[in-house]
Amino acid sequence: MTARPSDGNPTPRAFRLPEDRALVNRMGLNNEGADAVAEHLRDTSRSIPLGINLAKTHDPAILGDTATEDFLYSFRRLAPLADYVALNVSCPNTAEGKTFEEPAAFDGLLTAVMNERDALGLAVPVLVKLSPPAEVSFDPGPVDELIDLALGHGITGFVATNTASDRSSLRTDGARLKEIGRGGLSGRPLAERSTALVRHLYRRTGGRIPIIGVGGVDSAETAYRKIRAGASLVELYTGLVYEGPGLIRRINRGLIRLLERDGFASVGEAVGTAA
């Protein structure tokens, strides 16, 4: 969700990579904008928790303090309606591909958002959505700086991870990848990389705060690996494209079997046991 409406990037802007059970998307944050979404939510009754994902408006000219204010506008309009807010600091929507994961920009954004939350008198949980590491084994230094800044600002949790910009270790033909061009990679190729970051986040935070695991979840087994690495919650999208809506039921039933096999009475007992 962004402050201003956006039609997104020109089509086609989403591509399947069947050989890799993956997707590449460059949707361009197409949405109706914070004002319209806020009105829709006020007119909608619901009985399930609502998380709202905020990103900077898809306009490379919005930079610096203006970019922070763009985030704050969305937060003011939508945070009062949310059960939690995720700050998508890892979405590259500037001409240079820069994100809010640069430490100074990250620190400034979190300062502004948490001050705004206090000014609004809200207690809504605020989570931070991070990029995947380039490899399963990665240098923890840069992400540790972000983790420590987030904890210092009282962030409630993390979402790990966003899509990836690289195309490493894919089976899809190189000519096809070149034809597709830029976009965020999601699905099975991110499974181990995102799980590695979940595990690192859990260890670094001592399991004190929630982590939402995202990336390559397409079965009960892949969801279970995220949970045992430290994820309190699991999200999926690309898996639904390839497996269909019945995947949710299969994951839930499979998790019961896996928990019973390993002697856990609940998902909560399994969280972080393989971290």
ABEGO torsion letter per residue (X at the ends): XBABBBAEBBOBABBBBAAAGBBBBBAGGBBAEAAAAAAAAAABBBABBBBBBBBBBBBAABBEAAAAAAAAAAAAAAAAABABBBBBAABBABAAGBBAABAAAAAAAAAAAAAAAAAAGBABBBBBBBBBBABABBBAAAAAAAAAAAAAAGBABBBOBBBBABABGBABBAAAAAAAEBEBBBEAAAAAAAAAAAAAAAAAAGGABBBBBBEGBABAAAAAAAAAAGBABBBBAAAAAAAEAAAAAAAAAAAAAAAAAAGBABAAAABGAAX
